[in-house]
Amino acid sequence: MTQFGIDGVASMMMRGGTSKGLYFLRADLPPDEAERDDFLLRVMGSPDDRQIDGLGGAHPLTSKVAIVAVSTEAGFDVDYLFLQVQVDKPLVSSNQTCGNLLAGVGPFAIERGIVAATGDTTDVRIRTLNPPGGLTIARVPTPGLRVDYSGEAIISGVPFPAAAIPLESPTPEVPLLPTGTARDTFEGIEVTCVNAGMPVVLVRADAVGITGLESPADLEANETLKRIIEGIRLLAGSAMGLGDVTDDTVPKISIIAAPTKGGNLSTRTFIPHRVHTSIGVVGAISVAAGALIPGSVAAELLELPDGETRVRIEHPTGFFDVDVELDTATTPPIVRRSAVVRTVRKLFDGLVWPRTTTTTEERND
């Protein structure tokens, strides 16, 4: 059993978008992956549905980790690895990225001195190490050559204003339609499998017997729906080339419906077993791209003026705007560009002390 971190390890907690998590420099963590994951489970307080003995917030959206380092590749400033620490299981996954925590990578890199601020705004070129990888440019406010978190930008799902961080990404280096078609059928239900940086399965609400306007709590309490959704997810994961996704956090399932609050599309997203109180950043990009694909299950629900590239996605706590440029002249279609805006605030910076045992069973032994 590792004792790494018994004397405290430097970490910063940041709220990025509608998530929050711990940020570490890679050099401050164990180099061995198994030791690193064990350390992070102990820091977060997993496995425990309350995470009472750690810094996790007892929800997937608040049990996240970003690991940052100077990039080893030309053309990038920093490397970013996202890790999802499961709340109630001793599992740590790198199979997906997180666009919300991505918004904090640039500020963290500047705070830690591995990227130099260059003026009122500093562009940080981030290489994401989670699949599918790729470049994101984060534009960080740095008046006086220091990160300014005191902006007045407000995003849906966050009750208070903070600094706006625009994030722009070029074309993802993965097939937008991983199954090769705009529609598939799993468990007798038509779906669209899409990946514009996050593997997502689009399912129409009326196809699974709901309105798509239910609260996350109501959806999580619907055991029949959850069994249908998980059955679709397991079959879709295999069809999307992800293998057995039983213990994986991807693909996500996004239930879609017609908009009701002035947006272009309404969503409820399983991530994969809890329901997101809003929608993930990269997941939202995949939903928007999927809705723009002719013939997808979302295309006929999308209300978007001709020539408009901004898709406003309604979710349980508001809306999320995604600017997506899709080239439908190619087969299959490809994403030319995507851009979003998130807000970021530093919550604390200091040392974390993990528990010394790995599991409750170990303690009882």
NORGIKA-V348925 format. One record per run of one state. SS is the DSSP state (hx for helix, st for strand, lp for the rest). FROM is the first residue (numbers start at 1). TO is the last residue. If there is no record, write none. Layout:
ss = <SS SS>
from = <FROM FROM>
to = <TO TO>
//
This chain:
ss = <lp st lp st hx lp hx lp hx lp st lp st lp st lp hx lp st lp st lp hx lp st lp st lp st lp st lp st hx lp hx lp hx lp st lp st lp st lp hx lp st lp st lp st lp hx lp>
from = <1 9 17 19 26 29 33 45 60 63 64 71 78 86 92 94 99 112 121 129 135 142 143 146 153 154 162 171 184 187 189 196 199 205 209 216 221 223 240 252 258 265 271 275 276 281 293 310 316 318 328 334 353 360 365>
to = <8 16 18 25 28 32 44 59 62 63 70 77 85 91 93 98 111 120 128 134 141 142 145 152 153 161 170 183 186 188 195 198 204 208 215 220 222 239 251 257 264 270 274 275 280 292 309 315 317 327 333 352 359 364 365>
//
